[in-house]
Amino acid sequence: QLQLVESGGGLVQAGGSLRLSCAASGSINRNNAMGWYRQAPGKQRELVAIVGTGDSATYADSVKGRFTISRDNLKNTVYLQMNSLKPEDTAVYYCWYYDRYNYINYWGRGTQVTVSS
């Protein structure tokens, strides 16, 4: 069973930066999508950024130009560099991996990001 473990969350002031990491316990297929979702209190979980086949990236409009997703297939790790953070970025950030060959979604347990104004 593949496990995803996030790290790098924390408390930061508005305008600051954080880098999230998500390490997979087993090998991952670079042709499968991997990325980040987030869920703020009282809101639904939403896509933040994902990276797919050929390292093509998709971002939520709210984070474009501020966040950058990248993956290291040798380390089975995906990263999210978050710059110019805003209070509305406050949420629990979840790592996600989709095994499209077996139709399985994998989720990490989440890491809290809090941006103070």
KOLNUDREN-65720 format. One record per atom (N, C-alpha, C, O): x, y, z. Coordinates in steps of 0.001 Angstrom, whole numbers, padded with zeros to 6 digits, always signed. Layout:
BEGIN
XYZ;...
//
This chain:
BEGIN
+000842-001187+000000;+000000+000000+000000;+000883+001244+000000;+001691+001450+000906;+000717+002057-001018;+001504+003278-001108;+001087+004253-000019;-000105+004408+000243;+002042+004908+000617;+001748+005929+001617;+002414+007234+001211;+003519+007251+000668;+001708+008326+001490;+002209+009652+001184;+002394+010416+002488;+001487+010456+003319;+003544+011012+002667;+003834+011731+003906;+004248+013158+003568;+005250+013397+002894;+003434+014105+004064;+003714+015517+003811;+004585+016112+004914;+004603+015624+006044;+005293+017155+004568;+006065+017917+005544;+006243+019334+005018;+006039+019604+003835;+006626+020235+005919;+006934+021593+005500;+005892+022638+005839;+006111+023826+005603;+004759+022216+006392;+003752+023197+006774;+004193+023998+007989;+005220+023711+008604;+003397+025009+008326;+003712+025816+009486;+002996+027143+009469;+002051+027358+008709;+003470+028034+010331;+002899+029378+010467;+003840+030379+009810;+005045+030370+010061;+003281+031236+008973;+004083+032237+008277;+003275+033511+008148;+002046+033470+008102;+003955+034635+008090;+003270+035906+007896;+002912+036102+006430;+003541+035538+005534;+001910+036899+006214;+001511+037220+004840;+002704+037781+004076;+003469+038600+004585;+002836+037312+002835;+003971+037715+002019;+005145+036770+002110;+006088+036869+001324;+005099+035863+003052;+006182+034918+003245;+006091+033708+002325;+005233+033634+001445;+006996+032765+002553;+007091+031578+001715;+007184+030313+002559;+007667+030331+003692;+006716+029230+001984;+006864+027895+002553;+007082+026924+001409;+006656+027163+000279;+007755+025822+001720;+007926+024760+000743;+007416+023463+001346;+007925+022989+002361;+006403+022897+000704;+005854+021621+001133;+006523+020494+000362;+006879+020640-000808;+006685+019370+001045;+007222+018179+000414;+006283+017017+000678;+005628+016957+001718;+006225+016103-000264;+005417+014893-000103;+006233+013725-000629;+006562+013654-001814;+006550+012818+000272;+007338+011650-000107;+006460+010413-000132;+005708+010145+000805;+006567+009666-001219;+005831+008410-001349;+006688+007269-000805;+007900+007218-001014;+006014+006348-000094;+006756+005267+000540;+007249+004223-000443;+008227+003520-000188;+006553+004131-001581;+006968+003172-002577;+007288+003864-003884;+007268+005091-003977;+007584+003063-004890;+007897+003670-006181;+006628+004189-006839;+005555+003603-006701;+006764+005267-007535;+005632+005852-008235;+005925+005895-009724;+007079+005936-010150;+004872+005886-010491;+004984+005919-011941;+004916+007366-012395;+003969+008081-012068;+005911+007793-013143;+005948+009202-013535;+004827+009571-014493;+004570+010751-014734;+004160+008558-015037;+003026+008845-015911;+001723+009070-015140;+000703+009428-015729;+001761+008861-013843;+000596+009127-013001;+000675+010542-012448;+001756+011067-012181;-000487+011139-012286;-000541+012498-011756;-000293+012503-010253;-000609+011552-009540;+000280+013599-009808;+000572+013772-008385;+000471+015252-008081;+000765+016088-008936;+000052+015581-006862;-000047+017000-006591;-000597+017323-005229;-000473+016548-004281;-001214+018501-005151;-001669+019043-003872;-003096+019561-003955;-003500+020204-004923;-003837+019255-002903;-005141+019830-002663;-005091+020518-001305;-004160+020308-000527;-006098+021339-001028;-006171+021968+000292;-007628+022084+000727;-008552+022095-000087;-007792+022169+002037;-009131+022311+002601;-009074+023283+003766;-008400+023049+004769;-009802+024379+003603;-009913+025375+004660;-011121+025045+005531;-012031+024351+005077;-011149+025524+006768;-012282+025241+007663;-013615+025657+007035;-013759+026783+006560;-014563+024760+007037;-015875+025051+006501;-015984+025046+004994;-017031+025382+004441;-014907+024667+004326;-014920+024659+002856;-014601+023277+002317;-014077+022419+003027;-014924+023080+001058;-014621+021813+000407;-013136+021747+000034;-012467+022767-000130;-012660+020541-000088;-011292+020347-000542;-011191+020813-001997;-012067+020534-002816;-010114+021521-002295;-009957+022066-003643;-008557+021786-004181;-007592+021645-003430;-008484+021713-005495;-007199+021502-006151;-006331+022749-006012;-006799+023877-006166;-005067+022516-005719;-004102+023612-005683;-003194+023529-006911;-003093+024475-007692;-002540+022383-007062;-001640+022203-008203;-001382+020720-008391;-001223+019979-007421;-001341+020292-009645;-001008+018911-009944;-000012+018874-011095;+000044+019776-011930;+000766+017809-011109;+001718+017614-012189;+001441+016245-012790;+001320+015247-012079;+001343+016219-014111;+000963+014995-014791;+002052+014462-015685;+003241+014697-015467;+001618+013738-016700;+002547+013138-017649;+003405+014213-018308;+002906+015263-018711;+004690+013935-018408;+005593+014909-018995;+005804+016128-018137;+006273+017161-018613;+005458+016010-016872;+005621+017099-015908;+004800+018330-016264;+005160+019448-015894;+003706+018130-016977;+002804+019245-017248;+002087+019614-015965;+001627+018735-015237;+001985+020904-015680;+001422+021363-014418;+000116+022112-014629;-000071+022829-015612;-000779+021918-013667;-002052+022638-013636;-002177+023311-012285;-001891+022703-011254;-002604+024562-012288;-002730+025335-011055;-004138+025904-010917;-004814+026202-011902;-004550+026042-009676;-005765+026806-009407;-005493+028268-009751;-004375+028755-009581;-006505+028953-010229;-006326+030359-010594;-005831+031185-009411;-005069+032137-009576;-006271+030811-008234;-005941+031597-007042;-004461+031527-006657;-003990+032350-005872;-003722+030548-007205;-002322+030406-006820;-001360+030621-007994;-000143+030624-007809;-001898+030797-009176;-001034+030991-010348;-000111+032187-010143;-000526+033252-009688;+001146+031976-010493;+002130+033041-010350;+002746+033125-008971;+003729+033840-008774;+002184+032404-008011;+002716+032419-006641;+003247+031055-006207;+004228+030976-005467;+002603+029982-006664;+002985+028633-006271;+003621+027914-007461;+003259+028145-008615;+004574+027041-007153;+005213+026227-008178;+005292+024787-007705;+005790+024503-006616;+004794+023879-008538;+004854+022460-008214;+005986+021819-009007;+006250+022183-010153;+006645+020857-008369;+007690+020114-009057;+007737+018711-008480;+007248+018465-007377;+008329+017792-009234;+008444+016424-008733;+009823+015873-009051;+010448+016220-010053;+010267+015007-008164;+011534+014307-008338;+011205+012826-008347;+010984+012228-007294;+011171+012235-009527;+010755+010839-009640;+011777+009879-009039;+011415+008780-008620;+013020+010269-008993;+014032+009414-008379;+013836+009332-006870;+014115+008305-006251;+013351+010428-006285;+013112+010466-004844;+011655+010183-004493;+011281+010193-003320;+010827+009928-005520;+009386+009683-005289;+008765+010809-004472;+008001+010565-003538;+009095+012016-004826;+008691+013178-004040;+008127+014274-004930;+008606+014505-006040;+007101+014945-004420;+006563+016115-005088;+006670+017294-004126;+006518+017140-002914;+006932+018461-004682;+007131+019670-003881;+006120+020749-004284;+005609+020769-005404;+005857+021635-003340;+005045+022803-003639;+005730+024006-003013;+005735+024168-001793;+006307+024844-003860;+006911+026085-003399;+005829+027155-003388;+005221+027450-004417;+005599+027725-002229;+004530+028706-002071;+005145+030049-001689;+005757+030182-000629;+004981+031030-002551;+005499+032370-002330;+004348+033368-002218;+003217+033078-002607;+004656+034536-001686;+003657+035609-001562;+002378+035086-000918;+001275+035337-001404;+002539+034368+000162;+001385+033738+000810;+000417+034778+001356;+000801+035856+001811;-000853+034404+001290;-001938+035266+001745;-002721+034560+002855;-002700+033331+002934;-003409+035314+003706;-004219+034666+004755;-005218+033660+004183;-005516+032653+004826;-005728+033917+003001;-006693+032986+002392;-006061+031686+001912;-006773+030780+001480;-004747+031580+001979;-004075+030321+001675;-004071+029383+002887;-003660+028227+002783;-004523+029880+004014;-004578+029058+005219;-005487+027860+005015;-006650+028008+004643;-004953+026673+005259;-005700+025437+005033;-004822+024249+005427;-003632+024393+005709;-005443+023084+005436;-004682+021845+005507;-004385+021427+004069;-005289+021331+003240;-003135+021186+003790;-002700+020820+002450;-002460+019313+002385;-001736+018741+003200;-003089+018693+001393;-003023+017250+001242;-002271+016883-000028;-002485+017465-001091;-001403+015922+000106;-000726+015355-001050;-001646+014318-001697;-002400+013628-001011;-001575+014219-003006;-002458+013325-003766;-001671+012654-004875;-000814+013264-005513;-001980+011390-005087;-001369+010623-006170;-002446+009761-006778;-003195+009105-006054;-002541+009747-008099;-003545+008948-008780;-002892+007877-009614;-002160+008158-010563;-003170+006639-009244;-002700+005488-010009;-003745+005210-011081;-004752+004549-010824;-003502+005710-012259;-004508+005590-013321;-004580+004193-013907;-005539+003874-014610;-003596+003355-013637;-003609+001989-014157;-004497+001092-013305;-005033+000098-013794;-004652+001443-012026;-005494+000670-011117;-006656+001482-010569;-007407+001002-009720;-006805+002713-011051;-007918+003584-010678;-007977+003804-009160;-009041+003683-008554;-006864+004116-008571;-006797+004317-007126;-006276+005721-006824;-005262+006159-007367;-006999+006411-005942;-006527+007690-005412;-005826+007458-004083;-006335+006734-003228;-004676+008062-003909;-003963+008009-002642;-003884+009422-002059;-003682+010402-002776;-004048+009491-000742;-004005+010778-000049;-003047+010715+001133;-002938+009693+001811;-002360+011821+001364;-001596+011953+002587;-002510+012386+003717;-003700+012619+003507;-001954+012493+004917;-002748+012863+006081;-002885+014367+006226;-003692+014839+007027;-002120+015117+005476;-002254+016569+005476;-001239+017282+006352;-000738+016736+007335;-000952+018508+005969;-000072+019363+006760;-000696+020760+006825;-001163+021293+005819;-000695+021334+008016;-001359+022621+008233;-000473+023767+007767;+000711+023834+008095;-001070+024660+006998;-000419+025911+006611;-001274+027053+007134;-002459+027146+006810;-000684+027910+007931;-001395+029050+008496;-000659+030328+008128;+000532+030476+008403;-001381+031244+007504;-000792+032518+007082;-001451+033628+007892;-002661+033836+007807;-000659+034325+008663;-001192+035405+009502;-001106+036741+008767;-000199+036975+007968;-002066+037601+009057;-002107+038909+008376;-001307+039945+009125;-001233+041097+008696;
//
